[in-house]
């Protein structure tokens, strides 16, 4: 049973495969048949007939016959053969010989593709031939006019063209012969080749005219302007040397000789009508001449700079010498009082060392000027570099001077701060005296005593030799903290004592009515007499707040308002 099912399925699959294959091949046959008909119906005959309007001789006749023959072969031979091939493919398909049918269709497709491409080529060749003939008739007139203009320009400017005139004369004759060749080819029906000669002649006329316009200017520059400029450059060099300029680094004789050779090379290229190359050589030559002029001009400007700056440098060196001497004296004075850090002390030595280097460099510069050892441009570079070093030295010197000033400044500010601390501590004592307190608590006396000790220690540190400002600053900060703490504690103590006393007095009205209040007020009075003002305030406030809430806050507001 299984074998029967397999056989049925296989049979059905074969039938399905055959049906699908036949359908695809028939579809391909229809496509190729349509393509064949499209090729057959193309108006190539009409395209070929366009050539009949031209003179049927030479190349035109040959091409006409070739195109007509090719088209006849396609119509009478190739396309009918392809038709038979398509019939054969259809018969093979009906007989289920699909491989054979596909091979035939592949060949038909290739043949149609080749015919299609060739027809396009023929159409393009026909267009090219017809267009060439039309363009030749139109452009030959213009070309002859341009040749006449070029000849007229040549005759008008023959003297300005110099020895290149013979080359242009020859070129114009060759162009004329191209016209004759063009005419001959046209008569022979070789319109495409004639077209090439005409285009060539037009290009050569344009090139010839351009070169004739460019040659005179190049000749004037290379034969006159540049030689004159080279002579002037040489004379200028000699004159500057006589005026005391040191110019051996330029090597002017070698440079001028090289420029003359380059000028000769460029001139020979002009005589051979290699104008683009000659222009490049000329541009290079002019650029090198400009560089030489710039070097000489730079020497002139450098001399003016050196002469002007020499006096300024001399003044600045002397000024630096005076400032460094004063700085050295000031350093000795300050170091006797202050402890100067090692890196700061090294800075002063570094400044002196840099200054001595500057002095030596300036001596070399003066010798180079007086004895003409170097060119002014080199001396200028030396002076500009020295200027940078001098500015760096001045910045270092300023930093060091500010450091010395800051040492004295810290001392003066410390003394002023110490004076303020003493005043603040004295004010605290006056506040205590005015408050008429019965006594002072022990912890308060300790705080005030500590502040006084720090003030004394700061005074001692200021009297030490050498003065170590880092130690002074450390102790001064401690004194600040202690005095501020004592002052705040004084204010708080007086305020608490005042409030405690007022609360006890105010609470007397509640003694007879509230026994608990009376007892707590007695405790507050005892604490007050023992100088425990904070405790007295806390006890009295808690007692009275129990019968009249908010009394403490009210008294504080009244007290601050009174103050």
C-alpha positions as CSV (number, residue, x, y, z in Angstrom):
1,X,0.0,0.0,0.0
2,X,2.9,2.4,0.9
3,X,4.6,1.8,-2.4
4,X,1.4,2.5,-4.3
5,X,1.0,5.8,-2.4
6,X,4.6,6.8,-3.2
7,X,4.2,5.9,-6.8
8,X,1.0,8.0,-7.0
9,X,2.7,11.0,-5.3
10,X,5.8,10.7,-7.6
11,X,3.6,10.6,-10.7
12,X,1.6,13.7,-9.6
13,X,4.9,15.5,-8.8
14,X,6.2,14.7,-12.3
15,X,3.0,15.9,-13.9
16,X,3.2,19.2,-11.8
17,X,6.9,19.7,-12.7
18,X,6.2,19.2,-16.4
19,X,3.2,21.6,-16.4
20,X,5.2,24.3,-14.6
21,X,8.3,23.9,-16.9
22,X,6.2,24.0,-20.0
23,X,4.5,27.2,-18.8
24,X,7.8,28.9,-18.0
25,X,9.3,27.9,-21.4
26,X,6.2,29.1,-23.3
27,X,6.4,32.4,-21.5
28,X,10.1,32.8,-22.5
29,X,9.3,31.8,-26.1
30,X,6.6,34.6,-26.2
31,X,9.1,37.1,-24.8
32,X,11.7,36.3,-27.4
33,X,9.1,36.3,-30.2
34,X,8.1,39.8,-29.1
35,X,11.7,41.0,-29.0
36,X,12.3,39.6,-32.5
37,X,9.3,41.4,-33.9
38,X,10.4,44.6,-32.2
39,X,13.8,44.4,-33.8
40,X,12.3,43.5,-37.2
41,X,10.0,46.6,-37.0
42,X,12.7,49.1,-36.1
43,X,13.0,51.9,-38.7
44,X,16.7,51.1,-39.4
45,X,16.0,51.3,-43.2
46,X,14.9,54.9,-42.8
47,X,18.0,55.7,-40.7
48,X,20.2,54.2,-43.4
49,X,18.3,56.2,-46.1
50,X,19.4,59.4,-44.4
51,X,22.9,58.8,-45.8
52,X,21.5,58.8,-49.4
53,X,21.2,62.6,-49.2
54,X,25.0,62.8,-49.0
55,X,27.6,62.4,-51.8
56,X,27.8,58.6,-52.2
57,X,31.5,58.3,-52.6
58,X,34.4,57.0,-50.6
59,X,33.9,56.3,-47.0
60,X,30.2,57.4,-47.1
61,X,29.4,54.9,-49.9
62,X,31.4,52.1,-48.1
63,X,29.6,52.6,-44.8
64,X,26.2,52.9,-46.6
65,X,26.7,49.6,-48.3
66,X,28.0,47.9,-45.2
67,X,25.0,49.0,-43.1
68,X,22.4,48.1,-45.7
69,X,24.0,44.6,-46.2
70,X,24.1,44.0,-42.4
71,X,20.4,45.0,-42.1
72,X,19.4,42.8,-45.1
73,X,21.2,39.8,-43.6
74,X,19.4,40.4,-40.3
75,X,16.0,40.6,-42.0
76,X,16.4,37.8,-44.6
77,X,18.6,35.4,-42.8
78,X,19.2,35.8,-39.1
79,X,15.7,36.7,-37.9
80,X,14.0,33.9,-40.0
81,X,16.5,31.4,-38.6
82,X,15.7,32.6,-35.1
83,X,12.0,32.1,-35.9
84,X,12.7,28.4,-36.8
85,X,14.7,28.0,-33.6
86,X,11.7,29.2,-31.6
87,X,9.4,26.7,-33.4
88,X,12.0,23.9,-32.6
89,X,12.0,25.0,-28.9
90,X,8.2,24.9,-28.8
91,X,8.2,21.3,-30.3
92,X,10.8,20.2,-27.8
93,X,8.7,21.6,-25.0
94,X,5.6,19.8,-26.1
95,X,7.7,16.6,-26.0
96,X,9.0,17.4,-22.5
97,X,12.5,17.8,-23.7
98,X,13.0,20.8,-21.6
99,X,16.8,20.9,-21.5
100,X,17.0,20.9,-25.3
101,X,14.4,23.7,-25.5
102,X,16.3,25.8,-22.9
103,X,19.6,25.5,-24.8
104,X,17.9,26.7,-28.0
105,X,16.3,29.7,-26.2
106,X,19.6,30.7,-24.6
107,X,21.1,30.9,-28.1
108,X,18.2,32.8,-29.4
109,X,18.4,35.3,-26.5
110,X,22.2,35.8,-27.2
111,X,21.6,36.3,-30.9
112,X,18.8,38.9,-30.4
113,X,21.0,40.7,-27.8
114,X,23.8,40.9,-30.4
115,X,21.5,42.2,-33.1
116,X,20.0,44.7,-30.8
117,X,23.4,46.1,-29.8
118,X,24.6,46.2,-33.4
119,X,21.5,48.1,-34.5
120,X,22.2,50.7,-31.9
121,X,25.8,50.9,-33.0
122,X,24.7,51.4,-36.7
123,X,22.2,54.1,-35.6
124,X,25.0,55.9,-33.6
125,X,27.4,55.6,-36.6
126,X,24.8,57.0,-39.0
127,X,24.1,59.9,-36.6
128,X,27.9,60.6,-36.2
129,X,28.4,60.5,-40.0
130,X,25.4,62.8,-40.8
131,X,26.2,65.1,-37.9
132,X,29.9,65.3,-38.9
133,X,29.0,66.3,-42.4
134,X,26.6,69.0,-41.2
135,X,29.0,70.4,-38.6
136,X,31.9,70.3,-41.1
137,X,29.8,72.5,-43.6
138,X,29.0,74.9,-40.8
139,X,32.3,75.2,-39.0
140,X,34.8,75.2,-41.9
141,X,33.8,78.8,-42.6
142,X,34.4,79.9,-39.0
143,X,37.6,77.9,-38.9
144,X,38.9,79.7,-42.0
145,X,38.0,83.1,-40.5
146,X,39.9,82.2,-37.3
147,X,42.9,81.2,-39.3
148,X,42.9,84.5,-41.1
149,X,42.6,86.4,-37.8
150,X,45.6,84.4,-36.4
151,X,47.6,85.2,-39.5
152,X,46.7,88.9,-39.2
153,X,47.7,88.9,-35.5
154,X,51.0,87.2,-36.5
155,X,51.9,89.8,-39.1
156,X,50.9,92.6,-36.7
157,X,53.0,91.3,-33.8
158,X,55.8,89.6,-35.7
159,X,58.5,91.8,-34.2
160,X,57.3,91.3,-30.6
161,X,57.4,87.5,-31.2
162,X,61.2,87.6,-31.7
163,X,62.8,84.4,-32.8
164,X,59.6,82.4,-32.1
165,X,58.1,84.1,-35.2
166,X,59.4,81.3,-37.5
167,X,57.8,78.7,-35.3
168,X,54.4,80.4,-35.6
169,X,54.8,80.9,-39.3
170,X,55.4,77.2,-39.7
171,X,52.5,76.3,-37.4
172,X,50.1,78.5,-39.5
173,X,51.3,76.8,-42.7
174,X,50.6,73.4,-41.1
175,X,47.2,74.4,-40.1
176,X,46.5,75.6,-43.7
177,X,47.6,72.2,-44.9
178,X,45.1,70.6,-42.5
179,X,42.4,72.6,-44.2
180,X,43.5,71.3,-47.6
181,X,43.4,67.8,-46.2
182,X,40.0,68.5,-44.8
183,X,38.7,69.6,-48.3
184,X,40.2,66.6,-49.9
185,X,38.7,64.2,-47.4
186,X,35.3,65.9,-47.8
187,X,35.4,65.5,-51.5
188,X,36.3,61.8,-51.0
189,X,33.2,61.4,-48.8
190,X,35.4,60.7,-45.6
191,X,33.4,63.1,-43.4
192,X,34.4,61.4,-40.2
193,X,38.1,61.7,-40.9
194,X,37.6,65.2,-42.2
195,X,35.8,66.0,-39.0
196,X,38.9,65.0,-37.0
197,X,41.1,67.2,-39.2
198,X,38.8,70.2,-38.7
199,X,38.6,69.8,-34.9
200,X,42.4,69.4,-34.8
201,X,42.9,72.6,-36.9
202,X,40.5,74.6,-34.6
203,X,42.4,73.4,-31.5
204,X,45.7,74.3,-33.0
205,X,44.5,77.8,-34.1
206,X,43.3,78.5,-30.6
207,X,46.5,77.2,-29.1
208,X,48.6,79.2,-31.6
209,X,46.7,82.4,-30.9
210,X,47.0,81.9,-27.1
211,X,50.8,81.4,-27.4
212,X,51.2,84.4,-29.7
213,X,49.5,86.5,-27.1
214,X,51.6,85.1,-24.3
215,X,55.1,85.1,-25.9
216,X,55.7,88.9,-26.1
217,X,55.1,89.4,-22.3
218,X,57.3,86.5,-21.4
219,X,60.1,87.7,-23.7
220,X,60.0,91.2,-22.2
221,X,60.2,89.9,-18.7
222,X,62.9,87.3,-19.4
223,X,65.0,89.3,-21.8
224,X,64.7,92.8,-20.1
225,X,62.9,93.0,-16.8
226,X,64.6,90.2,-14.9
227,X,68.2,90.9,-16.2
228,X,67.8,94.5,-15.1
229,X,66.4,93.5,-11.7
230,X,69.3,91.1,-11.2
231,X,71.8,93.9,-12.0
232,X,70.0,96.2,-9.5
233,X,70.0,93.4,-6.9
234,X,73.8,92.9,-7.3
235,X,74.4,96.7,-7.1
236,X,72.2,97.0,-4.0
237,X,74.1,94.2,-2.4
238,X,77.5,95.9,-3.0
239,X,76.2,99.3,-1.8
240,X,74.9,97.8,1.5
241,X,78.2,96.0,2.1
242,X,80.0,99.4,1.6
243,X,77.6,100.9,4.2
244,X,78.7,98.3,6.8
245,X,76.1,95.6,6.4
246,X,77.3,92.0,7.0
247,X,75.8,90.0,4.2
248,X,78.1,87.0,3.7
249,X,75.3,84.7,4.9
250,X,73.2,85.5,1.8
251,X,75.8,84.3,-0.8
252,X,74.5,86.8,-3.3
253,X,76.9,85.9,-6.2
254,X,76.0,82.3,-6.1
255,X,72.3,83.1,-5.9
256,X,72.4,85.6,-8.8
257,X,74.4,83.1,-11.0
258,X,71.7,80.4,-10.3
259,X,68.9,82.9,-11.2
260,X,70.6,83.8,-14.4
261,X,70.8,80.1,-15.4
262,X,67.2,79.6,-14.5
263,X,66.3,82.7,-16.6
264,X,68.2,81.3,-19.6
265,X,66.4,77.9,-19.2
266,X,63.0,79.7,-19.1
267,X,63.9,81.8,-22.2
268,X,64.9,78.7,-24.2
269,X,61.6,77.1,-23.3
270,X,59.8,80.2,-24.7
271,X,61.8,79.9,-27.9
272,X,60.5,76.3,-28.1
273,X,57.0,77.5,-27.3
274,X,56.9,75.5,-24.0
275,X,55.1,78.4,-22.4
276,X,53.5,76.7,-19.4
277,X,56.8,75.3,-18.3
278,X,58.5,78.6,-19.0
279,X,55.9,80.4,-16.9
280,X,56.5,78.1,-14.0
281,X,60.3,78.7,-14.2
282,X,59.7,82.5,-14.5
283,X,57.4,82.5,-11.4
284,X,60.0,80.5,-9.4
285,X,62.7,82.9,-10.5
286,X,60.7,86.0,-9.5
287,X,59.8,84.4,-6.2
288,X,63.5,83.8,-5.4
289,X,64.4,87.3,-6.4
290,X,61.7,88.6,-4.1
291,X,63.1,86.5,-1.3
292,X,66.6,88.0,-1.8
293,X,65.1,91.5,-1.8
294,X,63.2,90.7,1.4
295,X,66.4,89.5,3.0
296,X,68.1,92.7,2.1
297,X,65.1,94.7,3.3
298,X,65.1,92.7,6.5
299,X,68.7,93.7,7.1
300,X,67.8,97.4,6.7
301,X,64.9,97.1,9.2
302,X,67.1,95.0,11.5
303,X,69.8,97.6,11.5
304,X,67.2,100.3,12.5
305,X,65.9,98.0,15.2
306,X,69.4,97.2,16.6
307,X,70.5,100.8,16.7
308,X,67.3,101.9,18.4
309,X,67.1,99.1,20.9
310,X,70.8,99.1,21.8
311,X,70.3,102.3,23.9
312,X,67.1,100.9,25.4
313,X,68.8,97.6,26.3
314,X,71.7,99.5,27.9
315,X,69.3,101.5,30.0
316,X,67.3,98.4,31.0
317,X,70.5,96.5,32.0
318,X,71.6,99.4,34.2
319,X,68.2,99.6,35.7
320,X,68.1,95.9,36.4
321,X,71.5,96.1,38.0
322,X,70.3,98.9,40.4
323,X,67.1,97.0,41.3
324,X,69.0,93.7,41.9
325,X,71.6,95.6,44.2
326,X,68.7,97.1,46.1
327,X,67.0,93.8,46.3
328,X,70.1,92.2,47.7
329,X,70.3,94.9,50.4
330,X,66.6,94.5,51.3
331,X,67.0,90.7,51.5
332,X,69.8,91.1,54.0
333,X,67.6,93.5,56.1
334,X,64.6,91.3,56.0
335,X,66.5,88.1,56.7
336,X,67.8,89.5,59.9
337,X,64.2,89.8,61.2
338,X,62.3,87.0,59.3
339,X,63.0,83.4,58.6
340,X,63.0,83.2,54.8
341,X,62.2,79.8,53.3
342,X,65.1,78.1,51.4
343,X,63.2,78.1,48.1
344,X,62.6,81.8,48.4
345,X,66.3,82.4,49.3
346,X,67.3,80.3,46.2
347,X,65.1,82.6,44.1
348,X,67.3,85.6,44.9
349,X,70.4,83.7,43.8
350,X,68.7,82.5,40.7
351,X,67.8,86.1,39.8
352,X,71.4,87.2,40.2
353,X,72.6,84.3,38.1
354,X,70.1,85.1,35.3
355,X,71.2,88.7,35.3
356,X,74.9,87.8,34.9
357,X,73.9,85.7,31.9
358,X,72.0,88.6,30.4
359,X,75.0,90.9,31.0
360,X,77.3,88.4,29.2
361,X,74.9,88.0,26.3
362,X,74.6,91.8,25.9
363,X,78.4,92.1,25.8
364,X,78.4,89.6,23.0
365,X,75.7,91.6,21.2
366,X,77.7,94.8,21.5
367,X,80.8,93.1,20.2
368,X,78.9,91.7,17.3
369,X,77.7,95.2,16.4
370,X,81.0,97.1,16.9
371,X,83.2,94.4,15.3
372,X,80.6,93.4,12.6
373,X,80.8,89.8,13.4
374,X,77.2,89.0,12.6
375,X,74.5,90.4,10.3
376,X,71.9,92.8,11.7
377,X,69.2,90.2,11.2
378,X,71.1,87.7,13.4
379,X,71.8,90.4,16.0
380,X,68.1,91.3,16.0
381,X,67.2,87.7,16.7
382,X,69.7,87.6,19.6
383,X,68.3,90.9,21.0
384,X,64.6,89.6,20.7
385,X,65.6,86.4,22.5
386,X,67.4,88.5,25.1
387,X,64.3,90.7,25.5
388,X,62.2,87.6,26.4
389,X,64.8,86.5,29.0
390,X,64.9,90.0,30.4
391,X,61.1,90.1,30.7
392,X,61.2,86.7,32.5
393,X,63.9,88.1,34.9
394,X,61.8,91.1,35.6
395,X,58.8,88.9,36.4
396,X,60.9,86.8,38.8
397,X,62.2,89.9,40.4
398,X,58.8,91.3,40.9
399,X,57.6,88.1,42.5
400,X,60.5,88.1,44.9
401,X,60.0,91.8,45.8
402,X,56.3,91.0,46.5
403,X,57.4,88.1,48.7
404,X,59.6,90.4,50.8
405,X,56.8,93.0,51.0
406,X,54.3,90.3,52.0
407,X,56.6,89.3,54.9
408,X,56.5,92.8,56.3
409,X,52.9,93.1,55.5
410,X,52.0,90.0,57.5
411,X,53.9,91.4,60.5
412,X,52.0,94.7,60.3
413,X,48.7,93.0,59.9
414,X,49.4,90.7,62.8
415,X,50.2,93.6,65.1
416,X,47.0,95.3,64.0
417,X,45.1,92.1,64.7
418,X,46.7,91.8,68.1
419,X,45.7,95.4,68.9
420,X,42.1,94.6,68.0
421,X,42.1,91.5,70.2
422,X,43.3,93.5,73.2
423,X,40.6,96.1,72.6
424,X,38.0,93.4,72.4
425,X,39.1,91.8,75.6
426,X,39.2,95.2,77.3
427,X,35.6,95.8,76.1
428,X,34.6,92.5,77.7
429,X,36.0,93.6,81.0
430,X,34.2,96.9,80.9
431,X,31.0,95.1,80.2
432,X,31.5,93.0,83.3
433,X,32.3,96.0,85.4
434,X,29.1,97.8,84.2
435,X,27.0,94.8,84.9
436,X,27.7,95.0,88.7
437,X,27.7,91.2,88.9
438,X,28.3,89.9,92.4
439,X,31.1,87.7,91.1
440,X,32.4,85.7,88.1
441,X,32.1,81.9,87.6
442,X,35.3,79.8,87.5
443,X,34.9,78.6,83.9
444,X,34.6,82.2,82.7
445,X,37.8,83.2,84.4
446,X,39.5,80.2,82.8
447,X,38.3,81.3,79.3
448,X,39.4,84.9,79.8
449,X,42.7,83.8,81.2
450,X,43.3,81.5,78.2
451,X,42.7,84.4,75.8
452,X,45.1,86.6,77.7
453,X,47.8,83.9,77.6
454,X,47.5,83.6,73.8
455,X,47.7,87.4,73.3
456,X,50.9,87.4,75.4
457,X,52.3,84.5,73.4
458,X,51.7,86.3,70.1
459,X,53.5,89.3,71.4
460,X,56.5,87.1,72.3
461,X,56.5,85.5,68.9
462,X,56.6,88.9,67.2
463,X,59.7,89.8,69.3
464,X,61.6,86.7,68.2
465,X,64.6,87.0,65.8
466,X,64.3,85.7,63.1
467,X,60.6,86.1,62.9
468,X,58.8,82.9,61.9
469,X,55.5,84.1,60.5
470,X,54.0,80.7,60.2
471,X,54.3,80.2,64.0
472,X,53.0,83.7,64.6
473,X,50.0,83.0,62.4
474,X,49.2,79.8,64.1
475,X,49.3,81.4,67.6
476,X,47.3,84.4,66.3
477,X,44.5,82.1,65.1
478,X,44.4,80.5,68.5
479,X,44.2,84.0,70.1
480,X,41.4,85.0,67.8
481,X,39.4,81.9,68.8
482,X,40.0,82.4,72.5
483,X,39.2,86.1,72.5
484,X,36.0,85.6,70.5
485,X,35.0,82.8,72.8
486,X,35.6,85.0,75.9
487,X,33.7,87.9,74.4
488,X,30.7,85.8,73.5
489,X,30.7,84.1,76.9
490,X,30.8,87.5,78.6
491,X,27.8,88.7,76.7
492,X,25.9,85.5,77.4
493,X,26.8,85.5,81.1
494,X,25.7,89.1,81.6
495,X,22.5,88.5,79.7
496,X,21.7,85.3,81.7
497,X,22.5,87.1,85.0
498,X,20.2,90.0,84.1
499,X,17.3,87.7,83.1
500,X,17.8,85.5,86.2
501,X,17.7,88.5,88.5
502,X,14.6,89.9,86.8
503,X,12.8,86.6,86.9
504,X,13.5,86.1,90.6
505,X,12.2,89.6,91.3
506,X,9.1,89.0,89.1
507,X,8.5,85.6,90.8
508,X,8.2,87.1,94.3
509,X,4.6,87.8,93.5
510,X,3.9,84.1,93.3
511,X,5.7,83.0,96.5
512,X,2.7,83.3,98.8
513,X,0.4,81.5,96.4
514,X,2.6,78.7,95.1
515,X,4.9,77.0,97.6
516,X,6.7,75.0,94.8
517,X,7.5,78.3,93.1
518,X,8.9,79.8,96.3
519,X,11.2,76.8,96.8
520,X,12.5,76.9,93.3
521,X,13.1,80.6,93.5
522,X,15.2,80.1,96.7
523,X,17.3,77.6,94.8
524,X,17.7,80.1,92.0
525,X,18.8,82.8,94.5
526,X,21.4,80.4,95.9
527,X,22.8,79.6,92.4
528,X,22.9,83.3,91.6
529,X,24.9,84.1,94.7
530,X,27.3,81.3,93.8
531,X,27.8,83.0,90.4
532,X,26.0,80.2,88.6
533,X,24.0,82.5,86.4
534,X,23.1,79.9,83.8
535,X,21.6,77.6,86.5
536,X,19.9,80.4,88.2
537,X,18.2,81.4,85.0
538,X,17.1,77.9,84.2
539,X,15.7,77.2,87.7
540,X,13.8,80.6,87.9
541,X,12.5,80.2,84.4
542,X,11.1,76.7,84.9
543,X,9.4,77.8,88.2
544,X,7.6,80.8,86.8
545,X,6.8,79.2,83.4
546,X,4.8,76.7,85.4
547,X,2.4,79.4,86.5
548,X,2.8,81.9,83.7
549,X,3.9,80.4,80.5
550,X,5.9,82.6,78.0
551,X,7.3,84.9,80.7
552,X,10.9,84.1,79.7
553,X,10.4,84.9,76.0
554,X,8.6,88.1,76.9
555,X,11.4,89.3,79.2
556,X,14.0,88.4,76.5
557,X,12.1,90.6,74.0
558,X,11.8,93.5,76.5
559,X,15.5,93.2,77.3
560,X,16.6,93.3,73.7
561,X,14.3,96.2,73.0
562,X,15.7,98.1,76.0
563,X,19.3,97.4,74.9
